[in-house]
Amino acid sequence: MIYLKNCTLRFQNDPAKYHQNRLYVTLTDSCELHPGDRLGMHGILQKFQTARNPGMFDRRKYYKEKGIYYEYKVASLDSLSTGPYGIDSKLQQLLYHIRGQMAQTYANCLPEKENGIITAMILGDKSLLDLNIQNLYQESGIGHLLAISGLHVTMIGMAFLKLLRKLSVPEKFSIFLSIFVIVCYGRMTDFSISTSRAIIMMILLLGSCLFERTYDGKNALALAAVIILLQKPFALFSCSFLLSFGAMTGIYVIMPVLEDIWYGDHWECKRRRRLFHQQERELKANYKSGVFLIFLHNLLINAGKMLLLSASIQLSSLPVVLYFFSEVPLYGILINLLIIPLASFLVIFSFLGGIAGSLYLPLGKGILANSYWLLKLYEKICLFFQKLPGHMQIIGKPEWWQLLLYYLILTGFLVWQWYCSNAIDQLEYAGMTGQLKTMRQHRKFIGKLVPILCIPVLLHFPSSALQLTLLDVGQGDGIYIHTTDHKNILLDGGSTSEKQVGKYRLLPFLKSKGIRRLDYMIATHADEDHVNGLIELLQMSGDSYTIGMLLLPDVSDTNKDRYRLLRQEAYKKNIPVSNLSAGMHLQEGSVSFICLNPPSGTDYGSPNEESVVLSLQCQNFSCLLTGDLAGEGEEYVQNILKSPKLRRQYGLPDHYTVLKAAHHGSKNSTGDEFLSYVRPEYALISCGQKNSYGHPHRELLDRLQQCGSKIFRTDQQGAVMLELKNRKLTLTSYL
């Protein structure tokens, strides 16, 4: 028996949406529960699984940051009774009712795509959000609009406060009501980290008015961080916390410094304002041209400040963005410059439209029409910039020392600017004009240069060592190879246990490595668990990353569905396609690849038998990559390995350092005789956790142990990474 208090659970795309309690329930059927419901549950309680691929989303860490540590998978669920509701429960019921009415209004008044955007933006529910729109906003650098933040809370709180003042409600009572409204709004939208931060700071702002105290944004931000971290300590490591507080830190700390650098310190600004007031009086004498020039001047000043605002946020949050996403939108600052001024209108129209539509639907529809056209404008702007070259720049995931160095340089820069500001004040009071000019020149030159020089600190510099990573793609294969002359090769990429393995496993890994170009993409054979991710990567390739060449096995039946689909997608992107057959040789720097299977134009009985087999050699390291090799294909490679003459002809080593075991550790592949010729020191097996095939089989594991191989498995160790540097091999795993 489980009693759920202050908790709403729903079956939806985002299972972490409702988590006020510390129990996450995966429901087998669609249902909705409410506070006070008593439930009978039967299921399994277990810990969350963690990320198994470098650069991949870490599920356990994500839920840990939200205060959720266990998962309860429900096989059956019955509502036994409804408990008594307290005041808080009644209020919560009312808030969820309002939320439901607003959501229904958006659904009735807006098309599906715009409904999803407004529901995410105003109600914090992203379950209806169109994935294409979500990706478009993120790639344009305006994904923050889809999260409830300070803009929403400030607009709602201040608008309500002004309304009460217009109605002549007493000041203190107006402030109390405004605080109550924004807290209710946060409760209604489930208090995300960004929402909590905005509400705490808004309460402090209104409280300062109430008690006639000075509001300090930096202190308010620090107090909001302390309050949130006391409730959720692990939120400190979450992307939403770091981005929300990083952006506000940029506004409060970096923005004033950049304004001083580009617009001058307060002494210069005072003189400039005095001079402009004199010019303004002269301009107003000529009404037509004068008013326009004054308007143009103010417009340029405001646009410049908006650019500095975006630059400040970018400087403070860029390391966080790269750490979590490994890429940045090149035109994000410009897009925000065009979109942010309109965001206030969008929030106002959307919120008022939702409330008005709950009371009288035609009125809500009329107001939400404005939101619809604003969203269409947003989409047009994003699509325009998306067509420009280099709209997304893959930078790679910075190392911890790069993050530390970046923030040390940035902090040192801010401290030096603070010192210069104090020195200028002293020189101004002393009237030392000559030294003032020199100090200001140095300050502005260094101030414009240092922020630009900070950025290269975060760049990913490719290693000159040979690297091979056996990616954990579940039940499938995916191998990434980085050669000594910085060539990038992807051998296979598919899975039958993981959905959209290209988008959610392969591409995040490639981005984390800062890879903008795959020189070779190789499909060993046509099985789904080896190529469905490659098809996705081909479809997604383009401006942000490119593919140099697609290599397929040289077999007689090249019209198999997946071979044909791979070629079609490659031709659409103007990617050349070539074939691999036994005897072909590829040299990349000090790394050589020799193809041992299949013979040109062969017609084996199964796709596994025609798998491409590559022998990789570099200095004292050798690796045999076998795909799903079996049957006649294995016999063909075995005949090459057991012949001293053919070994010399192909330039093969006496034994291999590493063997990628064929067919995910199947008992019918990688036989005893084959292993006697390979004699690997290490064996790598790619298979899914608790897969239905029983891979890897006990027989294969016994054979590998008998030949003295140390076994690494993706189902147990996660991704396996090999690095050969200065003739020294390092093997590590990522779980």
N, C-alpha and C positions, 0 to 999 in steps of 0.2 A: 504494500500500500504506500503510495506517495502522495503527499499533500503539497500542491503547488501554490505558493503565496506570492502575490504581486508579480505574476508572470503570465505572459501570453505566448502561446506556441502555435505556429502555423506551418503547414506544409507548403514550401515555396522554394524559389531558386536560391535564395540567400538564407541558408539555415541558421546563420549567426545573427539574424536580424533582431530577434527577441531573446535577450539573455539577462534579464534582470536577476534571475536566480543563477545558481552555478550548475545548472543541469541543462545539457543540450539534448534534445530528443529528436531522433530521426523517425518520422512517422511513415508507416507503410501505406497509409491511405490519406486522402485529403480530409482534413478536419480542422476545427478551430476550437481552442480552449480559452477560458476566461478566468480572471482572478477568482479564487475561492473554490474552483472546481476540485472535487476529490476524484482521484483516478485510480483504477486498477490497471497495473502495467505488468507485462511479462516480456522479458528480453534479456539483453546482455550488456553489462556495464564494462567498459574497457577504456584504456588510455588512448588518446589521439595518436595517430601515426605522424611521423615527421617527414620533412623533405628528404629526398634521396638523391637529388641531382644538384650539383652546384649551379647557382643562378636560378633555381626553381623556387616557386612559392612554398614556404614552410608552413604547413597547416597547423602543426602542434604549437609553433611559436605564435601564430596568428590568434588562436583561441586562448592561449596562455595570457596574451596581452589583454584580453577581454575578461580575464578572471574565470575562464572555463577550462577545466583540467581533465574532465572525463566525458565520455560519450556513452549515452544509453540508447542502444538500438532497440526499438519497440517492435515486437512481433504482433502484439495485440493490445488494444486500449479500450477501456470502457469508462464512461462517465457515471460514477456511482451516486453522487449527490452534489449539491451546491452549498458551500459554506456561507456563513454570514458575511456581508460586506460592511466594512467600516467606512469612515468618512473618506479616507484616501481611496478606497476601492470605488466608491460612488463617483468621486471626482475623476478617477481614471476611466471609469466606464463612460462618463460624459465626454471626456477628451477623445476616447477612441470612437465614440459615436460621431463627434464633430469631424474627426479625421475620416471616418468612413463616408460621411455625407460629402465632404470636400472631394474625396477620391472619386465618388460616384458622379459629382458635378464635372470633374475633369474628363471622366470617361464619356459622359454624355455630350459635352460641348466641344471636345477636341478630337482630331484624328488620333489614331493609335500611337504614332511616333511622337507627336507633340504631347500627348497625354502622359507617356512614359517619362519625358523630360521634366514636365511640370511636377508630376508626382514625386520624382526623385529630388527635385530642387526645393519644393515647398514642404513635402511631407516626409522626406528622407527615405522613401521606399523605392529601391532601385530594381525591384523584381520585374517591373513592366518596361524597363529601359531597353530600347533597341540597341543591340550590341554594336551595330555599325555606327550609330550616333555616338555611343560611348567611346568607341575607338577614335572617331573623328574629333571629338572634343579633347580627348587626351593627347592625340597627336598634334593638335593645334595649340596646346598649352592652356586650355580653358576648362580642363576637367574639374577644377575647383568650383565651378559654377554648379556642378551637380551635387555638391555637398553643402549641407546647411552650415553657414559660417557667420562671421561678424556682420556681413552685409545684410543677411536676412534678419538677424536678431535686432540689429540697430534700426533698420527700416521699420520693422513691426513695432518695436518698443517706442521709438521716437514719434512715429505717426500716431500711435495711440495716445501718447502723452500730449501731443499738440491738439488732438481732437478733444481731450478732456479740458484742456485750457480754453479752447474755443467755447466749450459748453459752460465755462465759468466754474468748473469744479475746483475746490480749494487745492492749492499747490501740493501740500504734503500728501493729501489723499490721492491726488493724481499720480504722484510718484509711487505710492504703495500699490495702486492698481496697475500701473505699468510694469512694476516688478512682478506682480502676481501673473500678469498676462504672459510675459516672456518666459517665466518659469513653467507655466502651463504649456506653452508652445514647446519648450524643451522636453517636457514629459510626454507630450503627444507625439513627438518625433523621436523618442527613445534615447535622448541625451547621448549623441555621439560625442567623441572627444572634441571635435571642432565646435559643436553646438555648446557643450559644457563650458569650454573656454570663453566663447563669446558671451554666454549668459552671465558667467561670473564677472567678467569685466564690465558688462552692461549694468549689473546690480551695483558694482562699486562706483560706476559713473553716476548713476541715479542717486545712490546713497550719499555721494559727496555733495550733491545738490540739496539733498534732504537735510543733512547735518551741517551744511555751509562749510565744507572743507574743500581743499584743493585736490583735484584728481590727477594722479600721476600714472601715465600709461604703463611705464616700465615696472613700477611696483605692483600694479594691478595684474600685469602679465605674470610676474613671478608668483604672486599669491594664487592665481588660477592654476599654475603648474603644480604648486604644492598641494592644493586641494584635490586635484585630479589624481596625482600620484599617490596620495594617501589612500585613495579608494582603489586604484588599480596600479600598483607599483610597476608591473611589467609593461604598462603603456609607454614607459620611457623609451622602449625599443621599437615602438610601432611607427609605421610610416605616417599615419594620420596625425599622431602627436608631434612628431618631429617637423612635419611640414607646416602644421598649423602654428606651432610656436616659433618655428624658424622664420616663417613669413612675417609674423608680428615683430619678431626681433629685428628683422631687416628694416621694417617701417620705423620702429622707435629708435634704433641705434645707428643704422647705416645711412638711412635717408637724410637726416640732418647734416651728416658729414658730406655726402655727395652734393647737397644743395649749397653748402659753403664753398665746395670746390668749383662748381659750375656757375653759380650765381653770385659768389662772393660772400664774405663773412657779413655779420650784421652791420658793421661799420660801412662797408661798401654798399650794402642794400639800402641803408638809410640815406646815403648820399644820392644813390640812383633814384630812389623814390622821390626825393626832393626835386631832382632835375626833371623827372618825368612829369611831376605835377605842374612845373612851369611850362613844359612842352605841351601838356594836355590843354592848358588854358589857351595857348596859341592855336592848337589844332581845332578846338571847339569854335573858334572864330569862323572857320570855314566848315559849316555844318556837314555838308555832304561827304567830302573827302575826309574831314577830321574825325567824325564819328567812326567811319570805317577803319581808319588807321588805328584808332584807340582800340576798337574791337579786335582787329588783327593782332595787335600787340598783346592784349590780354589772352587771346586764344593761343598764341605761340608760347606764352609763359606757362599757361595751364597744361598745354600738350607736353612741354618740356618737363614739367613736374610729374606728369603721369609717366613719362619715360623713366625718369629717375626713380619713381616709386616701383615700377616693374623691375628696374635694374637692381634696386636694393633688395627686393624679394628674391630675385634670381641669385644674387651674391650670397645671401644667407642660406638659401635652400638648395642650391645646385648640388652640393655633395650628397644631400639626402636623396634627391631625385636620381642621381647617377647610381647611388648605392642600391636603390630598390628597383629602378627601371632601366638603367644602363644606357639611356638615350635621352636626348633633349630636342624639343621642337625649335628649329632655327629661327622661325618667325614668330615665336610665342609672344615676345615683348610687343611687337607691332600689332598682333591680333588683339591682345589685351587692351592696347591703347584705343582700338576701335570699339571693343565690345564692353569694357567695364563701365564707361559712362552711361550705357543703355541698360546695364544690369539692374539699376535701382528701379527703373520704370517696369522692367520685366517682373521683379519681385512684387511690386505694388499691385500691378494689374492681375498677376496670378493669384495672390493672396486674397485681394478684394473679390476677384471673380469667383474663387472657391466659396467664400462666405456668402456672397450675394446669390450664387447659383443654388446654394443649399436652401435659401429662402424663396427664391423665385427664379426658375431656371432660365427664362429668356433674358433676364437682366445679367445673369452670370455669363451667358453665352456672348452677349454684347461686349462685356468687359474683357473676356478671355480672347476675343478676336484680336485685340491688341497684342496679347502674348503670342498668339499664333504667328502674326506677321513679324514680330521681333525674332522669334525662333527661326523663321524662314530666312531672315536677314543674317542671323548668326551662321546658319548652315551655308549660305552663299559665300560669306566671307571666309569661312573655314575651307570650303572646297576650292576657292580661288587660290588661297595660299598653299593648299595641298598640291596643286598642280605645278607650283614653282619648284625649280631644282633644289635638292638638298633639304626638303622641308623637315625631315627627321634625320638627326645626326646620331649614329650609334657611337658612343664614346667608350663603353665598357664599365664594368663595376670596379671602382677604385679600391685599393688595398687600405687597411687600417692606417698605415703610416702616411698615406697620401691624404686621408681625411684629417689626420692630426696636423700634418704640415700645413694644409690649406687654412685651417682655422687658426693656427699659430701665426701665420703670415697676416691673415685678415685682422686678428686681434692686435698684433703689433702695429699694423697700419692705422687702426682706429685710435690706439693709444698715442701714436706719434701725431696724428691729426689733432687730438685733444691738447697735446703739449703745444702745438703750433698756435692753436686758437687762444690759449692762455698767453703765449708770448706776444701775439698780435695785440691783445687787449692792453698789455703792459706798454708796448711800444706806442700804441695810440695815445695812451694817457701821457706818455713822456714826450710825444710829438716828434719822434725820430723817423722822419719821412723816408730817408734813404734805406735804412734797415727794413722798414715796413715793406717797401716795394720788393726787395730781395726775398724776404720771408714769404710773401704772398706768391711770388713767382715759383719758388721752390715747392711750396705747398701744393699749388695747382698742378705743376708738372708731375710730381710724384703721385699726387692724388688721382690723376687721370691714368697714370701708367700702372701702378701697383694692382688695382682690381683686374686689369686685363692680364697681367703676369700671373695672377693667382690661378687662372683657369688651366694653363698647361700642367700645373701640379697634379690635376685630377685625371689627366689623360692616361689611357692604358697603353703601355709600351710592350709590344710583342716580344716574347722571349726568343733568344737565339738557340735554345735547346730543343731537342726533339720531344714532343709531347703527344701522348696517346691517351684518350679518355674513353672508357667503356661506359656509356651513359645508361642510367637506369630508366628505361622506357617501359617498364612492366614486362609483359610477355611479348618480347620482340627484340630487335637489334638496333643499335645505333652507336657508331664509333667515330669519334672526331680525332683527326691527326693534324698536328701542327709541325711542319718540317723546319729544318735549320735555316732555310732561306725564306722563312715567313710565308710559306704556302699553306693554305687551309683546305683540308680534304674531309668530306663527310662520307663515310662508308655505311650505307643503309640508314634507315630511320623509319621505324614503323612499330606498331603495337596492336595487339588484339584486345588488350585489357584496359588500355587508357584511351579515352576519347580525345580527339584533336591533339594527337601527340606532337604534331609539328608546331602548332601554335603555343601549346602550354608546356612542352618539355624541350624540344629541340631549339626553337627560336630563342627562348629566354636564356638558354645556355650560351648560344652563339653571341647574343647581345652582351652577356656578362663578360665575355672574352674580348669585346670590342671588335668583333668580326664584321666588316662591311662587305667582304667579298669571299665567297666560297670558290676557290679555284677549280675544284673538282667535286662533283657529286656522283657517287658510285652506287648503283643498285646491284647487289650480288645476284638476285633472282627476283621473280615476280610475285612472291608470296606477300600477302597483305601486311603481315607483321614485320616486313622489311622495307616496304615502300610507301605505305599510306601517308606517313609523315613527310616523305620526300615530295609527294604530290602537293601537299599543303605548302611546303617551303617554295616550290616552284610557283604556285599561285600567288603567294604573298611577296615574291621577289620583285624588285623594281628600283625605286629611288633610294631607299635607305640601305638596302644591301643587294648585291648582285651575285649571280652564279656564272662562273666562267665556262664550264663544260659539264654535260651530263654523259656518263659512261654506263653502258649497258652490256650484258654478256652477249658475245657473238654466237648466237644459236640459230638453228634453222627456223624455228617458229617465233618470229619477232612480232607476230600480230596478236599475241595474248593480250587480254584486256588491259592489264596494268602496264605492260610495256607500251601499248598504244597510247594509253592515257599519259604516261610520262613523256613520251615524245610530243604529243599534242600540246601539253602545257609548256614544254621547253620551246617549241616553235612559236607559241604565242608571245613568249618573252624574248625571242631572238637569241636563244641559248643554243649553241652548237651541240649536236649529239654524235657520239662516236661509240665504237664497240671495243670490248676487251676479249682477248682470246689467249690461250696458252702460248707462252714464248714472248709476249709483248713486254717491253721494258720501259720504265719511266724513272728518270733521274731528276730529283729536286734537291739541289745542293749536295750535301753529303748523304742524303737519304735516297735509297734506290728501292723501287717496287718492281717485282717480277710476277707476272700472271702465270699461274700453274694450271688453271682450269677456267672455262671449258675449252676443248679444242675448237678451232674455227668451224662454224657451220654444223656443230654437233646436234644430235637429236636424241637426247636422253629420255628416259621414260617418265621422269618427274622433274618439277622445278628445282627440288632440292639437289638433285644430281648435277644440274647445270650451274650450280652456284659458282660465282667468281671466287677464286682462291688467290690471295696475294701474299707473296713473301716479301717482308719489309726488312731491310738491313741498313744499319747506320753504325759505323765504327765497330765496337765489340758487341752491339745489340742486334738481335734478330727477333722477328715476330711473324708467326704464321696466322693469317686471318682467313677463316674457312667458311664463313656464312652458315648455310644449312647443309653443308656437304654431306652426302651419303651415297650408298650404293655404287654404281659404276663410276661416278665422279670421284669418290674416295679412292677407288681402285686405281684410277688413272693417275691421281696425284701420288698415291703410294708407290706406283711403278717408277715415277720420276725420282722419288726420295730414296728408293732402295738401289738405284743404279748409280754407282760412282761416276760413270761417264756423264750421265745426264745431270748429276749434281754439279760437276765441273762446268758443263756446258751452260747451265742456267746460273752458275755462280752462287749456289746455295751453301749455307753453313753446314758443319757436321752435325750440330744440334741447335735447337731454337731456345732462345731465352724465354719467350712467351708464346703460348698457344691460346688462341681464342677458340674454345671448344665449340664444335659444330652443333647446330640444331638445338641450342639452349640446353645442352647436356642430355640429349636423348640416348637411350641405352643401345640403339642400333647404329650409332655413329661413333667416330673416333675409336676404332677398335684397337686391340692389343698390338697387332702388327704395325698398324699406322703409328701408334705411340712409340713403338720401339725404334722407328726411324726419326721421329721428331724429337723425342726425349726433352720435353720442355721443363724448364726450371719453375715456371709459373704457368698456371692455367686460369683463364678467365671464362666465366660462364654468365651469359645474359639471360635471365629468366624472371618471370613475374612471381611475386610473393603468393604462396598458396595457390599456384595455378592448377587448372583442371587436368593438365597433361602429366602431372607428377614430375616435371623437370626441376632440377636435374635428377636423373635416375641413380639409384644406389650403385648399380653395376658400373656406370661411367665414373662415379666418384671413386669407387674402389680401384678401377684401372689407373686413374690419375695418381692416386696415392701410392700405388705399387711402383709406378715409374718415378717416384720421388718429386712429384710436382706439388707446389704450394698453391692451394685453390682460393680464388677470389670470386665471390658470387654477388650479383647485383641485388638478389632478393634478400641477402643477409647484410652485405656491406654497403649497399647503395652504389653510387657511381665509383668506378675504379680509375685512378689517374696514374699514369706512368710518365716519368720525366728522365731523359738521358742528358746529363750535363757534365762536361769534362770527363766523359767515359764512365760516369757513375750513375747507376740506375736507382731511382727512388720510386717506390710504389706506395701510394696512399689511397684511402677510400673516403668517401663523403657520405655520411648518414645524418 
